[in-house]
Amino acid sequence: MWASICAAYTLLYPALSLTSLKRLVVVDSAVTVALLVVIGVVYAGSGIGFSLFGLALPWWLYTLVTGIVIEVPLFIWYCRAYGVDFDS
């Protein structure tokens, strides 16, 4: 998961010249959905349990929470490095 998020922020988003917050959110949402689909194919119905800080979580919630934790620092870096416009 971390590899796909890192690839999005270092390769895909710069190649698409995403400098408006609206475009960044749209493309990032598509990347997140694709990530959930791929992980869902592997873990949905598999019976594998996920735990975060002692809490049992379904695979999709675990994926979203850990994805957000990985993505926030990269989002901040990307916005600063590429001058993302928060007004448009």
Long-range contacts (C-beta under 8 A, 24 or more apart in sequence): 1-35, 1-39, 1-63, 1-66, 1-67, 1-70, 2-70, 4-31, 4-35, 5-31, 5-35, 5-67, 5-70, 5-71, 5-74, 6-74, 9-71, 9-74, 9-75, 9-77, 9-78, 13-78, 13-82, 14-82, 18-82, 18-84, 19-82, 19-83, 19-84, 19-85, 20-84, 20-85, 20-88, 21-84, 21-85, 21-86, 21-88, 22-88, 24-78, 24-84, 28-71, 32-64, 32-67, 35-63, 35-67, 36-60, 36-63, 36-64, 39-63
